[in-house]
Amino acid sequence: MSDIDLVVHGAAELVVGPGEGVRDLELVEDGALAVENGRVAAVGPTDDVCREYPPERAGKTIDATGRTVLPGFVDPHTHALFAGDRSDEFVARIEGKTYTEIMEAGGGIPVTVEAVREASEDDLVDALCEQLDVMLAHGTTTAEVKSGYGLDTETELRMLAAIERADRRHPVDLVPTFMGAHAVPEDTDTDEYVDGVVEEQLPAVAEQGIAQFCDVFCEAGVFDVEQSRQGLEAGTEHGLAPKIHAEEFSRIGGAQLAADLGATSADHLLQATAEDGRALADAGVVPTLLPATAFALGEAYADPEPFLDAGAPLALGTDLNPSCFVHSMPFVVSLSCLRMGLRPETAIRGATHDAALALDPGDGTGPLADGAGTLAEGTAADLAVVDLPSHVHMAANAGTNRVDTVLADGDLVVADGEVLRGQWAGGVARDDAPVEISGGARERVRASRERVASVIDSDRAVYGINTGFGELVSERIPRDRLDQLQTNLVRSHASGAGAELDREVVRAMLLTRLQALSLGYSGVREVVVDHLATMLNQGVHPAVRSTGSLGASGDLAPLAHLALVLIGEGEAFVDGVDGRLAGDEALAEAGLKPLALAPKEGLALINGTQLTVGLAALAVVDAER
Amino acid sequence: MSDIDLVVHGAAELVVGPGEGVRDLELVEDGALAVENGRVAAVGPTDDVCREYPPERAGKTIDATGRTVLPGFVDPHTHALFAGDRSDEFVARIEGKTYTEIMEAGGGIPVTVEAVREASEDDLVDALCEQLDVMLAHGTTTAEVKSGYGLDTETELRMLAAIERADRRHPVDLVPTFMGAHAVPEDTDTDEYVDGVVEEQLPAVAEQGIAQFCDVFCEAGVFDVEQSRQGLEAGTEHGLAPKIHAEEFSRIGGAQLAADLGATSADHLLQATAEDGRALADAGVVPTLLPATAFALGEAYADPEPFLDAGAPLALGTDLNPSCFVHSMPFVVSLSCLRMGLRPETAIRGATHDAALALDPGDGTGPLADGAGTLAEGTAADLAVVDLPSHVHMAANAGTNRVDTVLADGDLVVADGEVLRGQWAGGVARDDAPVEISGGARERVRASRERVASVIDSDRAVYGINTGFGELVSERIPRDRLDQLQTNLVRSHASGAGAELDREVVRAMLLTRLQALSLGYSGVREVVVDHLATMLNQGVHPAVRSTGSLGASGDLAPLAHLALVLIGEGEAFVDGVDGRLAGDEALAEAGLKPLALAPKEGLALINGTQLTVGLAALAVVDAER
């Protein structure tokens, strides 16, 4: 009997992974699973697992009685990163307009391309994270995301950089695909554009190492087979494994090309034949079907039988994009059964293990290598608990979200259907999950700083900016000494005593102060929040003493010790460095320079309750466990 | 400027209700809404509403920036109350089996009928509430529920009684429909069965007053037009307004019958013609389309145009039933747009106001009269906040749940996508929402009482059952004095002092003690939990003093004052009666007799912390507001 982080027990059905044939699934009835350090430690019948890992000795238990537990969904094909709004096209399509008519009326992909080109990287990260929240709430823990709305080097790189940052910020694991050959920019010759993709975009992407796959839209009127081959072969030369949009609206040979190139996957395949199915199966290419696209656009569905008959494992994905707003893999499973005739076990398999297979570059990296799509000893503890008694019920419950609980790498990220962001705070404080300043937060911070600047310019007396503090409120501080005032404030309040706070508590203080400043009510400069974020991400932890505060306006003394390091004074511990360093040395370890505080910033840094709030946040995280 | 319970503000779009034509919707951009006492106090542009009701003076605010606010969905056609499991038929249908083949293999409606006949009323209430939870999470606040899986008087009555009880227990408002003529029981002549429905089932239903509508499955091979007419006319005579399943698989004249009878709605209508549309429109019958059925069964969809062209408002519903597991009205909206060609505004209108119209018996009662489906001054504050910027985005986001927040009668019942049951505790303590003992709780209570009984029989010494208490633990109590022991325990601990607790605190104590006993760890008899539930529902509130407890094992003294009333002693206040009554008189007002406590029950009643827990529960409710 052993202690363990988490035990899920009593599941009416627990999906372990693929069964023998490409249509089969392996299930355990009355199943259980133990999690340790973010990985599955044991899986099997409840009696067996609970004998080895008794729930009463687990840090947390999830009673899955009457429910289905399965690997977190893997969504192997999305264009989830986009900007702009094309909802008007939804109405136009209902009114019977064709895509050509919509394009002629100024709609279609060019609208998204224009919006993405105008969006900042921060905006793109925020936009992607919003989509990922919805996907996570529906049980997806791994997703591929493609570039391809930039169609120029700069924007394609910005999209891929945003995907990389969203991957760090969000619990959904992302697989980045470069898809410069998604469409041909307006007024551009296709051959010339392909040359640009191959000679300019691809080398730039490869140099930054921010894509794992290369994808091409091989379709009549877009990129023909030769152009597609050119793009994918160049991708392979740069270390990007090939994927392909093949035989969607017309059968022009994309499937055969995928087989020739040994592509990782061939996607869409609405027009593919039995011959294509055999070619893909023989070449080990994973056919990837996207029934939500057919659903959203009112097309015929792909026929899965040629692929399964040929012995190919079949992956399923959402194809989430600006004209197919389907985030839900459970809905894709239902569609696959109801409209494509898949049996539920084949659909679940296609949405988990075989979808991971469609994201496997074959070099031992990637989600499949990490165990995505399977629950077995040693795999990542990515799983969903669904409030239905079997995978068949899941398939039958169409269009409703019955996902109750989601774990990502063993962390509880969805509970009772609610995406838990608090848990991520625990992740930052304890597990060193990285933080990022969102684009919205940057905007708020900038706007609030402008208000401080306008006060200074106006010469009005405003507390904390150009007055003394506390009882000295009626003292007016001359303009040329406003900066010094803030430095003095921090120094004078750094008078704590008692034991030094634990690392996780200091991190919780840094995080909650950063969060408060990011609301944009405090008037600090952007550089202040950036410094705090860097300190968290680089592991710079001020030495803060636990008692001795003034107690009048919150945790003044502990926060002053924290702020002291920001200005290069005081002391701090730095991850990977023995002993304590002086504040300026600690900052230097993180590549930061001491801040010269601007008006109001000292006050904004120390006038808060982040020791209390930080401790409370950790208590809430513990309570939720 | 006025204080107000709740303000929702900044909605990118706020759906007010129907527009001028039957296809139109009235919207407010940047909309807000104020709620007082469970009803809408004001609705309009944020600036206007917030000028009159400043958010900072509201008890709670919901910032709906970037989101859509709309009336809670009204689902006008469900068979949401069922038992048993027919998920195997889902697989059989995928394999291409026809309904006849499924019936011959022992499947189909008879499976549900058999399971419902075997289910207890408690089981049925629990089963319905589980479905209602899912519907509520997807934004439904009003739903029709049909009987029709009993097909005999006793079971039809039990179904309707369960619907009535679920309506009391659950925040979704229910409209009950009697549908004895849903199918013909096996080995029964149809004419004879219709006679039984008319002569036996209907009078029994009418006598109990537990149905508002009468519905018939008018279909080739089920009930023909004459049989349907007979059933519906008899319903009308008994005060049940007519509804009809018409022209679903074959056009046999159900729509015309609906027009002749002036039915409230005619439902399904897949085979209806333009002539039918005009007949329904002229007769004021609401055509009700159920696209999820076509989706689940792979049929062609109904054509909405004949009805709209004829000027009829069009209602949309889920038809949730054991072979159509669709709970989500947002998904029905998406299907209606994508597959039936409705514009989003027409679909939203059909899922809200016009659905309420399909549940309007025309006598000034029912959800429409209460304002369901519309947000205007004076309507019930039933609404959903959807995390999308417009109703068009809602229609385009298919198969995902984007409902963020739901209010039912002004109470927050879904927040961040999570169904909030805690809020219902506030409803019981403060707003006198009724309580019910679930079937599962009864089972647990009975099982736990059996364990106590077996201890008594075995003559083993077990603390609290046949021993003294506290320091007297080593005293063995003779079997014939075990009951007296419990009475003495309650009397001796009823020694509180200080101010009397507020009504809401006493109710919170009663509720939380009831909840604790219902877990089935305390060994009380079922009659004890029933008495506590009746006290709550009938407004019997023991006089409990706030201080003076022993403090050793929880809130012994306050709980003893509460228990004293259960045994007909002490004092209590009764709603509607002036002053205080003796315990036995208070019980008599609620139709209860004093309990003679059985072994362990006194201990089970007083050994808890329900004063503390009750206060904490109210604090949590306040915090969530």
Contacts between the chains, C-beta under 8 A, distances in Angstrom:
chain1	res1	chain2	res2	distance
A	85	B	389	7.8
A	87	B	390	6.6
A	87	B	392	4.6
A	87	B	393	5.2
A	87	B	396	5.6
A	88	B	392	7.5
A	90	B	337	7.5
A	90	B	344	7.6
A	90	B	392	6.1
A	90	B	395	6.7
A	90	B	396	4.2
A	91	B	343	6.5
A	91	B	344	6.8
A	91	B	392	6.1
A	94	B	337	5.5
A	94	B	338	7.5
A	94	B	341	5.8
A	94	B	342	7.4
A	94	B	343	6.2
A	94	B	344	7.9
A	95	B	343	7.8
A	134	B	400	6.0
A	134	B	402	7.0
A	137	B	401	7.6
A	137	B	417	6.6
A	138	B	400	6.2
A	138	B	401	7.8
A	292	B	398	7.7
A	292	B	399	7.4
A	295	B	338	7.1
A	295	B	398	6.8
A	295	B	399	8.0
A	296	B	338	6.8
A	296	B	396	8.0
A	296	B	398	6.6
A	298	B	338	6.6
A	298	B	339	7.7
A	325	B	393	7.5
A	325	B	396	4.8
A	325	B	397	4.3
A	325	B	398	6.6
A	325	B	400	7.5
A	326	B	397	7.8
A	326	B	398	5.8
A	326	B	399	5.6
A	326	B	400	6.7
A	327	B	397	7.7
A	327	B	400	4.7
A	328	B	399	5.1
A	328	B	400	4.6
A	331	B	398	7.4
A	331	B	399	3.3
A	331	B	400	6.9
A	334	B	399	7.7
A	335	B	399	7.8
A	337	B	90	7.5
A	337	B	94	5.5
A	338	B	94	7.5
A	338	B	295	7.1
A	338	B	296	6.8
A	338	B	298	6.6
A	339	B	298	7.7
A	341	B	94	5.8
A	342	B	94	7.4
A	343	B	91	6.5
A	343	B	94	6.2
A	343	B	95	7.8
A	344	B	90	7.6
A	344	B	91	6.8
A	344	B	94	7.9
A	389	B	85	7.8
A	390	B	87	6.6
A	392	B	87	4.6
A	392	B	88	7.5
A	392	B	90	6.0
A	392	B	91	6.1
A	393	B	87	5.2
A	393	B	325	7.5
A	395	B	90	6.7
A	396	B	87	5.6
A	396	B	90	4.3
A	396	B	296	8.0
A	396	B	325	4.8
A	397	B	325	4.3
A	397	B	326	7.8
A	397	B	327	7.7
A	398	B	292	7.7
A	398	B	295	6.8
A	398	B	296	6.6
A	398	B	325	6.6
A	398	B	326	5.8
A	398	B	331	7.4
A	398	B	399	7.3
A	399	B	292	7.3
A	399	B	295	7.9
A	399	B	326	5.5
A	399	B	328	5.0
A	399	B	331	3.3
A	399	B	334	7.7
A	399	B	335	7.8
A	399	B	398	7.3
A	399	B	399	4.6
A	400	B	134	6.0
A	400	B	138	6.2
A	400	B	325	7.5
A	400	B	326	6.7
A	400	B	327	4.7
A	400	B	328	4.6
A	400	B	331	6.9
A	400	B	401	6.8
A	401	B	137	7.6
A	401	B	138	7.8
A	401	B	400	6.8
A	401	B	401	4.0
A	402	B	134	7.0
A	416	B	418	4.5
A	416	B	419	7.4
A	417	B	137	6.6
A	417	B	417	4.9
A	417	B	418	5.3
A	417	B	419	7.5
A	418	B	416	4.5
A	418	B	417	5.3
A	418	B	418	4.1
A	419	B	416	7.4
A	419	B	417	7.4
